[in-house]
Amino acid sequence: MTALDTRRRSAPTTGRKLSDVGAVAYCVAILAAGFAIVPVVYIMYSALRTNGQLAASPVGLPRPLVWSNYSQVLGSGDFWKMLFASTVIALATTVGVVLLGVMAAYPLARYEFPGREALYTYFTAGLLFPITVAALPLYLILLQLRLPGTPWGLVLPQVAFQLPVTIVILRPFVRAIPRELEEAAAIDGAGRFQFFFRILLRLTMPALVTVGVLAFVGSWNAYLLPLLVVQGSDWTTLPLGVARFQSDHSQDTALILAFLSLAMLPAIVFFTLMERKIVSGLSGAVKG
């Protein structure tokens, strides 16, 4: 038997193995998506039912549709106040994370200086540092700075805790930009700042969108830090509002589900619209 015959016989077997692995991966992906999507869908359509319908059939379909739960939540001034606070804090956190992240990733990727890798390792070590460990000392520092109850008391720590993953994602993107492009820009009279703002930011836009979306969603869903910093103030965020609303309306399950649905809807829509850009940004970071 020749080597060519051996390859011909093994090729179909290898193809079948690869197809089997792909089928298994596809099934696992469907199951994982189901575990993530089904609870969200259940919460949203259960909010279109009455408490009596939920008690009689917890997993039944809403017949008829009851929109009064959503209208009652939307008619509450507290909901819109918390929505405004969450939006402002999330946007401020996103801007801070993107700007400081790309400004830190730029020298770590483009310039050689003593201690560069040690500094990068210091940033990556922040990925192993959970916020729960730093909760008490962080609150004491914020208390000395008189920041609890203010949006800056929440924005600044969130930016700091999201910078490590931001730098890890952005550094490969910045490093992948050809040095010839920077040299050509220098020949044309562009300084480092002009190259940074006019060229580098545009070329790294997929990565910037990725870290921006991750920062926005992370800030929107944060609970522990807002609980310590802005609980009971005018800047109470929606995750805290869900807990407070649940304690105030503990007997009205359908109304609680409506509030929860509206609280998580903006983050879901935003993340869904930016999904492709997130994947492209993360794939670029892996390649780099």
C-alpha positions as CSV (number, residue, x, y, z in Angstrom):
1,M,0.0,0.0,0.0
2,T,1.4,3.3,-1.0
3,A,1.5,6.5,1.1
4,L,-1.0,8.1,-1.3
5,D,-3.5,5.3,-0.7
6,T,-3.1,5.7,3.0
7,R,-3.8,9.4,2.8
8,R,-6.9,8.8,0.7
9,R,-8.3,6.4,3.2
10,S,-7.5,8.5,6.3
11,A,-8.9,11.7,4.7
12,P,-12.6,10.8,5.0
13,T,-12.1,9.6,8.5
14,T,-10.5,12.8,9.5
15,G,-13.3,14.8,7.9
16,R,-15.9,12.8,9.8
17,K,-14.1,13.4,13.1
18,L,-13.9,17.1,12.4
19,S,-17.6,17.3,11.5
20,D,-18.5,15.3,14.7
21,V,-16.5,17.8,16.8
22,G,-18.2,20.7,15.1
23,A,-21.6,19.1,15.7
24,V,-20.8,18.6,19.4
25,A,-19.5,22.2,19.7
26,Y,-22.7,23.5,18.0
27,C,-24.9,21.6,20.4
28,V,-23.0,22.8,23.4
29,A,-23.2,26.4,22.1
30,I,-27.0,26.0,21.7
31,L,-27.4,24.7,25.2
32,A,-25.3,27.5,26.6
33,A,-27.3,30.1,24.7
34,G,-30.5,28.5,25.9
35,F,-29.4,28.7,29.6
36,A,-28.6,32.4,29.1
37,I,-31.7,33.4,27.0
38,V,-34.5,31.3,28.5
39,P,-34.5,33.1,32.0
40,V,-34.5,36.5,30.3
41,V,-37.4,35.6,28.0
42,Y,-39.3,34.1,30.9
43,I,-38.9,37.3,33.0
44,M,-40.1,39.5,30.1
45,Y,-43.2,37.5,29.2
46,S,-44.1,36.7,32.8
47,A,-44.3,40.5,33.4
48,L,-47.2,40.5,31.0
49,R,-49.3,38.4,33.4
50,T,-51.1,39.0,36.6
51,N,-50.1,37.6,40.0
52,G,-53.1,35.2,39.8
53,Q,-51.9,33.8,36.5
54,L,-48.4,33.3,37.8
55,A,-49.7,31.5,40.9
56,A,-52.0,29.2,38.8
57,S,-49.5,28.4,36.1
58,P,-45.9,29.7,36.7
59,V,-44.7,28.8,33.2
60,G,-47.8,29.4,31.3
61,L,-48.2,32.0,28.5
62,P,-49.9,35.4,29.2
63,R,-53.5,35.1,28.1
64,P,-54.5,37.9,27.8
65,L,-51.5,40.2,27.7
66,V,-51.4,42.5,30.7
67,W,-49.5,45.7,30.0
68,S,-50.4,47.5,33.2
69,N,-47.3,46.2,35.0
70,Y,-45.0,47.9,32.5
71,S,-47.0,51.1,32.3
72,Q,-47.0,51.3,36.1
73,V,-43.2,51.0,36.2
74,L,-42.8,53.5,33.4
75,G,-45.1,55.9,35.1
76,S,-42.9,56.0,38.2
77,G,-40.6,58.9,38.5
78,D,-38.1,56.8,40.6
79,F,-37.5,54.5,37.6
80,W,-36.6,57.3,35.3
81,K,-34.4,58.9,37.9
82,M,-32.5,55.7,38.4
83,L,-32.3,55.2,34.7
84,F,-30.7,58.6,34.3
85,A,-28.2,57.9,37.1
86,S,-27.2,54.6,35.6
87,T,-26.8,56.1,32.1
88,V,-24.7,59.0,33.2
89,I,-22.4,56.8,35.4
90,A,-22.1,54.1,32.7
91,L,-21.2,56.6,30.0
92,A,-18.7,58.5,32.2
93,T,-17.1,55.1,33.1
94,T,-16.9,54.1,29.5
95,V,-15.3,57.4,28.4
96,G,-12.8,57.2,31.3
97,V,-11.9,53.5,30.6
98,V,-11.4,54.0,26.8
99,L,-9.3,57.2,27.1
100,L,-7.1,56.1,30.0
101,G,-6.8,52.6,28.6
102,V,-5.6,53.6,25.1
103,M,-3.3,56.2,26.6
104,A,-1.7,53.6,28.8
105,A,-1.6,50.9,26.1
106,Y,0.1,53.3,23.7
107,P,3.5,53.6,25.5
108,L,3.4,50.0,26.7
109,A,3.1,48.8,23.1
110,R,5.1,51.3,21.1
111,Y,8.1,52.4,23.2
112,E,11.0,50.6,24.9
113,F,11.8,51.8,28.4
114,P,13.1,50.2,31.6
115,G,10.4,48.4,33.5
116,R,7.9,48.3,30.7
117,E,7.1,44.6,31.0
118,A,7.0,44.9,34.8
119,L,4.5,47.7,34.5
120,Y,2.4,45.7,32.1
121,T,2.5,42.7,34.5
122,Y,1.4,45.0,37.2
123,F,-1.6,46.0,35.2
124,T,-2.5,42.4,34.3
125,A,-2.2,41.4,37.9
126,G,-5.2,43.6,38.5
127,L,-7.3,41.0,36.7
128,L,-6.7,38.7,39.8
129,F,-7.8,41.4,42.3
130,P,-11.5,41.2,43.0
131,I,-13.4,44.3,44.1
132,T,-14.8,42.5,47.1
133,V,-11.3,42.4,48.6
134,A,-10.9,46.1,48.2
135,A,-14.4,47.1,49.2
136,L,-13.6,48.3,52.8
137,P,-10.3,50.2,52.2
138,L,-11.8,51.7,49.0
139,Y,-14.8,53.0,50.9
140,L,-12.6,54.5,53.6
141,I,-10.5,56.3,50.9
142,L,-13.7,57.6,49.2
143,L,-15.0,58.7,52.6
144,Q,-11.8,60.8,53.2
145,L,-12.3,62.3,49.8
146,R,-16.0,63.0,50.5
147,L,-17.0,61.2,47.4
148,P,-19.7,58.8,48.7
149,G,-23.1,59.8,47.4
150,T,-21.7,61.4,44.3
151,P,-21.3,60.0,40.8
152,W,-17.5,60.5,40.9
153,G,-17.3,58.2,43.9
154,L,-18.6,55.4,41.7
155,V,-17.1,56.4,38.3
156,L,-13.4,56.6,39.4
157,P,-13.2,53.2,41.1
158,Q,-15.1,51.5,38.2
159,V,-12.6,53.0,35.8
160,A,-9.7,51.8,37.9
161,F,-11.0,48.2,38.2
162,Q,-11.7,48.0,34.4
163,L,-8.4,49.3,33.2
164,P,-6.5,46.0,33.5
165,V,-8.7,44.1,31.0
166,T,-8.8,47.2,28.8
167,I,-5.0,47.4,28.6
168,V,-4.7,43.7,27.9
169,I,-7.1,44.0,24.9
170,L,-5.7,47.3,23.5
171,R,-2.0,46.6,23.7
172,P,-1.9,44.0,20.9
173,F,-3.9,46.3,18.7
174,V,-1.6,49.2,19.2
175,R,1.5,47.0,18.8
176,A,0.2,45.6,15.5
177,I,0.2,49.1,13.8
178,P,3.2,49.2,11.5
179,R,6.0,51.4,12.6
180,E,6.5,52.4,9.0
181,L,3.2,54.2,9.2
182,E,4.3,56.2,12.3
183,E,7.6,57.0,10.5
184,A,5.7,58.2,7.4
185,A,3.5,60.4,9.6
186,A,6.7,61.8,11.2
187,I,8.2,62.6,7.8
188,D,5.0,64.5,6.9
189,G,5.4,66.6,10.1
190,A,3.1,64.8,12.4
191,G,4.3,64.6,16.0
192,R,3.5,61.8,18.5
193,F,0.3,63.5,19.7
194,Q,-0.9,64.0,16.2
195,F,-0.2,60.4,15.3
196,F,-2.0,59.3,18.4
197,F,-5.2,61.3,17.9
198,R,-5.4,61.4,14.1
199,I,-4.2,57.9,13.1
200,L,-3.8,55.5,16.0
201,L,-7.3,56.1,17.4
202,R,-8.9,55.4,14.1
203,L,-6.9,52.3,13.4
204,T,-7.8,50.8,16.9
205,M,-11.5,51.7,16.7
206,P,-12.7,48.0,16.8
207,A,-10.8,47.5,20.0
208,L,-12.0,50.8,21.5
209,V,-15.6,49.8,20.7
210,T,-15.0,46.4,22.4
211,V,-13.6,47.8,25.6
212,G,-16.2,50.5,25.6
213,V,-19.1,48.1,25.4
214,L,-17.6,45.9,28.1
215,A,-17.1,48.9,30.3
216,F,-20.6,50.2,29.8
217,V,-22.3,46.8,30.5
218,G,-20.0,46.2,33.5
219,S,-20.9,49.6,35.0
220,W,-24.6,49.1,34.2
221,N,-24.8,45.7,36.0
222,A,-22.6,46.7,38.9
223,Y,-24.1,46.1,42.3
224,L,-21.6,45.9,45.2
225,L,-19.8,49.2,44.5
226,P,-23.0,51.2,44.0
227,L,-24.3,49.6,47.2
228,L,-21.3,51.0,49.1
229,V,-21.1,54.4,47.4
230,V,-24.4,55.7,46.2
231,Q,-27.0,53.7,48.2
232,G,-29.8,56.0,49.3
233,S,-28.6,59.1,47.4
234,D,-29.9,60.8,44.3
235,W,-27.5,58.7,42.2
236,T,-29.0,55.3,43.0
237,T,-28.5,53.0,40.0
238,L,-31.0,50.5,38.6
239,P,-29.4,47.4,40.1
240,L,-29.9,48.9,43.5
241,G,-33.4,50.1,42.4
242,V,-34.4,46.5,41.6
243,A,-33.5,45.4,45.1
244,R,-35.3,48.3,46.7
245,F,-38.3,47.8,44.4
246,Q,-38.5,44.1,45.3
247,S,-38.5,44.9,49.0
248,D,-41.2,47.6,48.6
249,H,-43.5,45.3,46.4
250,S,-42.7,41.9,47.7
251,Q,-46.3,40.7,47.2
252,D,-46.5,41.8,43.6
253,T,-44.3,39.4,41.7
254,A,-45.5,40.5,38.2
255,L,-44.7,44.1,38.9
256,I,-41.2,43.2,40.1
257,L,-40.6,41.2,36.9
258,A,-41.7,44.2,34.9
259,F,-39.3,46.5,36.7
260,L,-36.5,43.9,36.3
261,S,-37.2,43.5,32.6
262,L,-37.0,47.3,32.0
263,A,-33.9,47.6,34.1
264,M,-31.9,45.0,32.1
265,L,-33.3,45.9,28.6
266,P,-31.0,48.8,27.8
267,A,-27.9,46.8,28.5
268,I,-29.2,43.8,26.5
269,V,-30.1,45.9,23.5
270,F,-26.8,47.8,23.6
271,F,-24.7,44.6,23.9
272,T,-26.7,42.9,21.1
273,L,-26.2,45.8,18.7
274,M,-22.4,45.8,19.4
275,E,-21.9,42.0,19.4
276,R,-20.1,41.8,16.1
277,K,-17.7,44.6,16.9
278,I,-17.0,43.0,20.3
279,V,-16.1,39.7,18.6
280,S,-13.9,41.4,16.0
281,G,-12.1,43.4,18.7
282,L,-11.5,40.3,20.9
283,S,-10.3,38.2,17.9
284,G,-7.9,41.0,16.9
285,A,-6.5,41.1,20.5
286,V,-6.0,37.3,20.4
287,K,-4.2,37.5,17.0
288,G,-2.0,40.3,18.3
